[in-house]
Amino acid sequence: MNSRMQWIRIMTGAALAAGALLARAEDNTTNIVSSYEDVGRGEYVCGGGGSGNVLIITNGGNVNSFTGYIGKSGSAHSNTVMVTGNGSVWNDTTGFDIGDRSSGNILIITNGGKVNCTAGYLGYYGGANNNSAIISGAGSAWNVAEGLHVGNGGSGNSLTIANGGVVYNGEAAVVGPGPNNSATVSGTGSVWNASGGLVVGGAPGSRLTVNGGSVVGSIQVKSGSTLTGVGTVGTVSLEKDAILSPGNPVGKLAVTGNLTLSSGTKLAFELGSAKTTGPAYAQVAVQGTLDLGGVDFGNFTFTTRDGFGPGVYKLLEGATLAGKLGATTSGTIGDKKAELSKDGEKSVLLTVSP
């Protein structure tokens, strides 16, 4: 994939050579596009240097641009773009940028609207904080042919896929490496198709939450970042000090590929009654190989809920097990003794004594 600076050079050179039209909104301007608007090889900007601008693409409206910005400069904060309704599309030839250097900018794709671009950036540079993209509703999609970056340099940026919305990236996606960025895939039919792979983290505090939705593709969780939820994910690997926290707060996280832990991976489980799996306590189910990586009792943090008590909890299960548990397999949860063990070659059990 071309670097971001290469995209900027390409965009700038071509626009100047063509004498391209630059469509802009600067302060508290609302534009509604319900037909066809083409700026050719130029920029389409909602908030070049100003704030409070709104662009609505609706009723089958189309915007076509060489590159698109929602909040371009440091002063261009709190700008909003909504793409709503079947046939409403923003087609962008190169980079599509939400909060390039500024904060509080929002992209909303809903009711079957679409944004198509080559590369996607959400909170790219330092100071580009608290920007967000929301893709919600059946048929709503953000299609990124190459890489998607959520919080490259900024913090508090968020991607939300909900109610049947879809995001696609053809090359690597990253939540981070700026701190405290997040992505959430929520609700039946909501999908992040990260066919180019997905990295969560870099700096600490970034999070991927899957609550009833699914993430397709391989996921790498970096140190200090978290994978959590009760949905479905692909192949997953977690570094030292990365956090795996299934449940919301209880329930099953399904891994359709392999799950690889490391000796320093942190695992956070909430425990209710041992008598009922899924609804009563957190669990991870792996369709491929579960590599334990040497985790032991000290890697786990247990939070108890109503109904917690003696019994056997199946915390992790896989089609096959690889690796071993660490040296320390026993400890206490509250006032009760507890021990980790392997159940044959498929599961990791937690046995809580009376």
Secondary structure, DSSP 8 states (H G I E B T S, - for coil): ---HHHHHHHHHHHHHHHT---EEE-SS-EEEE-SEEE-TTSEEEE-SS-SS-EEEE-TT-EEEESEEEES-STT--S-EEEEESTT-EEEESSEEEESSS-SS-EEEEETT-EEEESEEEES-STT--S-EEEEESTT-EEEESS-EEESSS-SS-EEEEETT-EEEESS-EEE-SSTT-EEEEESTT-EEEETT-EEE-SSTT-EEEEEB-EEES-EEE-TT-EEEESSEE-SEEE-TT-EEEEBSSSEEEEESS-EE--TT-EEEEEE--TTSTTTSBEEEEEEEEEE-TT--GGGEEEEE-TT--SEEEEEEEEEEEES---S--EEEETTEEEEEEEETTTEEEEEE--
